[in-house]
Amino acid sequence: MNCIIIDDEATARAIIGQLCSQVSSLNVLEDFPNAMQAIKYLNQNDIDLIFLDIHMPDFTGFDFIDTIKNPPKIILTTSDPNFAIQAFGYDCIVDYLVKPITPQRFKKAIDKAEAIKPAVSETKASSQVETSSGNDLYVNIDRRLIKIDIPSIYLVEAKGDYIQVKTDDKNYTVHSTLKKIEDKLPDDLFLKIHRSYIINVDKIIDIEDNSVLIKKDVIPVSRSNRPELMKRLNLL
């Protein structure tokens, strides 16, 4: 399971990270000292499990859960045992660990998390990229399924909780992540060139330094993605 750790105390993050390293099924991708940084990360990445502290400055663990849409499985980690009843009012919370956390108790929480299959909520299913068939991509906008011709897409841009899909004819704003639409676009036509942008390689007009021009949009190319872009071009 891909997971992240959110705790304002560095020592607590290190301890949970060490406990995670002892469980082969866990893959810690990032840890964060506050909830706001984690929210930005979740907008761009899919996570299976979050280890979440309750008491953090400005933004509590419960505030965090109330803010994000369709939260993944969450294990609360806290020094305060008084919020257990409130915690289990949330369907996404699978366990409540009181610090200091023993390896045995930690493993029991992981077993519970692994036993729960992730549920796709109705809201999530109806507000994101739905499915693709052949050259068509369907997105849900205002409870309507809109069909988009995939080759007509020239740019997909991440904007917070949403993505903007730009086509030759029209632009669409969809509640989704860049990762989800990337998985549905054909690899031979599209390429992620920056953490916030996917482009249709066939639509490139010009390349200069670390940017590409597509129609009137100048798109940055990250250093790590530039080699793959150059490989995809039919250079003379």
C-alpha positions as CSV (number, residue, x, y, z in Angstrom):
1,M,0.0,0.0,0.0
2,N,1.3,3.4,-0.9
3,C,1.1,5.7,2.2
4,I,2.0,9.1,3.6
5,I,2.6,10.3,7.1
6,I,1.2,13.6,8.4
7,D,2.5,14.7,11.9
8,D,3.8,18.1,13.0
9,E,6.5,16.4,15.1
10,A,9.6,15.2,13.2
11,T,10.3,12.5,15.8
12,A,6.8,11.1,15.5
13,R,7.1,11.0,11.7
14,A,10.5,9.2,12.0
15,I,9.0,6.6,14.4
16,I,6.1,5.8,12.2
17,G,8.3,5.7,9.2
18,Q,10.5,3.1,11.0
19,L,7.4,1.0,11.9
20,C,6.3,1.2,8.3
21,S,9.8,0.0,7.1
22,Q,9.2,-3.2,9.1
23,V,6.1,-4.1,7.1
24,S,6.9,-5.3,3.5
25,S,3.4,-4.3,2.1
26,L,3.9,-0.6,3.0
27,N,5.5,1.9,0.8
28,V,6.0,5.4,2.4
29,L,6.0,7.9,-0.4
30,E,6.2,11.1,1.6
31,D,5.8,12.6,5.1
32,F,4.5,16.0,5.9
33,P,4.7,18.4,8.9
34,N,1.3,19.8,8.3
35,A,-2.0,19.0,6.6
36,M,-1.9,21.8,4.0
37,Q,1.2,20.4,2.3
38,A,-0.4,16.9,2.3
39,I,-3.5,18.2,0.6
40,K,-1.5,19.7,-2.3
41,Y,0.3,16.3,-2.6
42,L,-3.0,14.4,-2.6
43,N,-4.3,16.5,-5.5
44,Q,-1.6,15.0,-7.7
45,N,-1.1,11.5,-6.3
46,D,-3.1,8.4,-5.4
47,I,-2.6,7.1,-1.9
48,D,-3.9,4.0,-0.3
49,L,-3.3,4.8,3.4
50,I,-2.6,7.9,5.5
51,F,-1.1,7.9,9.0
52,L,-2.6,11.1,10.5
53,D,-2.0,13.0,13.7
54,I,-5.0,14.7,15.3
55,H,-3.4,17.7,17.1
56,M,-1.6,19.9,14.6
57,P,-1.3,23.7,14.6
58,D,-4.0,25.6,12.7
59,F,-5.4,22.5,11.0
60,T,-6.4,19.4,13.0
61,G,-6.5,15.9,11.6
62,F,-10.3,16.0,11.6
63,D,-10.2,19.3,9.7
64,F,-8.0,17.6,7.2
65,I,-10.4,14.7,6.7
66,D,-13.3,17.1,6.3
67,T,-11.5,19.0,3.7
68,I,-10.4,16.3,1.3
69,K,-12.9,14.6,-1.0
70,N,-13.0,10.8,-1.0
71,P,-10.3,10.3,1.5
72,P,-8.3,7.0,1.4
73,K,-8.0,4.7,4.4
74,I,-6.7,6.6,7.5
75,I,-5.0,5.4,10.6
76,L,-5.0,8.1,13.3
77,T,-1.8,8.4,15.4
78,T,-2.2,10.6,18.5
79,S,-1.2,11.0,22.1
80,D,-4.7,11.8,23.0
81,P,-7.1,8.9,23.6
82,N,-10.2,11.1,24.0
83,F,-11.2,11.3,20.4
84,A,-11.8,7.6,19.6
85,I,-15.6,7.9,19.5
86,Q,-15.4,10.9,17.2
87,A,-12.8,9.2,15.0
88,F,-14.9,6.1,14.3
89,G,-17.7,8.3,13.0
90,Y,-15.6,8.6,9.9
91,D,-15.9,5.6,7.5
92,C,-12.4,6.2,6.2
93,I,-10.7,5.8,9.6
94,V,-9.7,2.2,10.1
95,D,-7.9,2.4,13.4
96,Y,-6.9,4.7,16.2
97,L,-3.3,4.3,17.6
98,V,-2.3,6.0,20.8
99,K,1.3,7.0,21.1
100,P,3.7,5.5,22.0
101,I,2.9,2.9,19.4
102,T,4.2,-0.7,19.8
103,P,5.2,-2.8,16.7
104,Q,2.5,-5.3,17.7
105,R,-0.3,-2.8,17.8
106,F,1.0,-1.1,14.6
107,K,0.9,-4.4,12.8
108,K,-2.6,-5.1,14.0
109,A,-3.7,-1.7,12.5
110,I,-2.1,-2.6,9.2
111,D,-3.9,-5.9,9.1
112,K,-7.2,-4.1,9.6
113,A,-6.4,-1.7,6.8
114,E,-5.4,-4.4,4.4
115,A,-8.6,-6.3,5.1
116,I,-10.7,-3.4,3.9
117,K,-11.1,-3.1,0.2
118,P,-11.2,0.5,-1.0
119,A,-14.7,1.6,-1.8
120,V,-15.4,3.8,-4.7
121,S,-17.9,6.3,-3.5
122,E,-20.8,7.5,-5.7
123,T,-19.4,11.1,-5.6
124,K,-16.0,10.0,-6.7
125,A,-17.3,7.9,-9.5
126,S,-19.5,10.6,-10.9
127,S,-17.2,13.5,-10.7
128,Q,-14.1,12.3,-12.4
129,V,-12.9,10.9,-15.7
130,E,-15.2,8.0,-16.2
131,T,-14.0,5.7,-18.9
132,S,-12.4,5.5,-22.3
133,S,-13.3,3.5,-25.4
134,G,-11.3,3.6,-28.6
135,N,-10.6,7.2,-29.4
136,D,-13.2,8.5,-26.9
137,L,-12.8,9.7,-23.4
138,Y,-15.9,10.3,-21.2
139,V,-15.9,12.9,-18.4
140,N,-18.6,13.7,-15.9
141,I,-19.5,17.4,-15.8
142,D,-22.6,18.6,-13.9
143,R,-23.9,15.0,-13.9
144,R,-23.6,14.7,-17.7
145,L,-21.3,12.3,-19.4
146,I,-19.4,14.3,-22.0
147,K,-17.6,12.5,-24.8
148,I,-14.2,13.9,-25.8
149,D,-12.3,12.8,-28.9
150,I,-8.9,11.8,-27.5
151,P,-6.8,12.9,-30.5
152,S,-8.4,16.4,-30.3
153,I,-6.9,16.9,-26.8
154,Y,-3.7,18.9,-26.9
155,L,-3.1,19.7,-23.3
156,V,-4.2,18.6,-19.8
157,E,-3.3,20.9,-16.9
158,A,-3.7,20.2,-13.2
159,K,-5.3,23.0,-11.2
160,G,-5.8,22.2,-7.6
161,D,-8.6,19.7,-7.1
162,Y,-9.4,19.9,-10.8
163,I,-7.8,19.3,-14.2
164,Q,-8.4,21.3,-17.3
165,V,-8.7,19.3,-20.6
166,K,-8.0,21.5,-23.6
167,T,-9.1,20.3,-27.0
168,D,-9.1,21.8,-30.5
169,D,-12.8,22.8,-30.1
170,K,-13.4,23.3,-26.4
171,N,-11.9,23.3,-22.9
172,Y,-13.3,21.1,-20.0
173,T,-12.8,21.5,-16.3
174,V,-13.1,18.1,-14.5
175,H,-12.8,17.2,-10.8
176,S,-10.0,14.7,-11.0
177,T,-6.2,14.2,-10.8
178,L,-3.6,14.3,-13.5
179,K,-2.6,10.7,-12.6
180,K,-6.1,9.4,-13.3
181,I,-6.4,10.9,-16.7
182,E,-2.8,10.0,-17.5
183,D,-3.7,6.3,-17.0
184,K,-6.5,6.6,-19.6
185,L,-4.6,8.4,-22.3
186,P,-2.6,6.4,-24.9
187,D,1.1,6.5,-24.2
188,D,2.0,6.7,-27.9
189,L,0.2,10.1,-28.2
190,F,0.5,11.7,-24.8
191,L,3.4,12.5,-22.5
192,K,3.6,14.1,-19.0
193,I,6.3,16.7,-19.3
194,H,5.8,18.4,-16.0
195,R,4.1,17.6,-12.7
196,S,1.2,19.8,-13.8
197,Y,1.0,19.1,-17.5
198,I,0.3,16.3,-20.0
199,I,0.7,17.2,-23.7
200,N,-0.3,15.7,-27.0
201,V,3.1,15.2,-28.6
202,D,1.7,15.5,-32.1
203,K,0.4,19.0,-31.3
204,I,3.8,20.5,-30.6
205,I,4.5,23.6,-32.7
206,D,7.9,24.6,-31.3
207,I,10.4,23.7,-28.6
208,E,12.7,26.3,-27.0
209,D,15.0,25.7,-24.0
210,N,12.8,24.2,-21.3
211,S,9.3,24.9,-22.8
212,V,7.1,23.7,-25.6
213,L,4.6,25.7,-27.6
214,I,1.2,24.1,-28.3
215,K,-1.3,26.4,-30.0
216,K,-1.0,29.5,-27.9
217,D,0.1,27.8,-24.7
218,V,3.7,27.8,-23.6
219,I,4.2,24.8,-21.4
220,P,7.2,24.2,-19.1
221,V,9.2,21.0,-19.4
222,S,10.8,19.7,-16.2
223,R,14.4,18.6,-16.3
224,S,13.5,15.0,-15.4
225,N,11.0,14.8,-18.3
226,R,13.0,16.5,-21.0
227,P,15.0,13.3,-22.0
228,E,11.8,11.3,-22.6
229,L,10.4,14.2,-24.7
230,M,13.5,14.3,-26.9
231,K,13.3,10.6,-27.4
232,R,9.7,10.9,-28.6
233,L,10.5,13.6,-31.2
234,N,11.3,12.6,-34.8
235,L,14.5,14.6,-35.0
236,L,16.3,15.2,-38.3
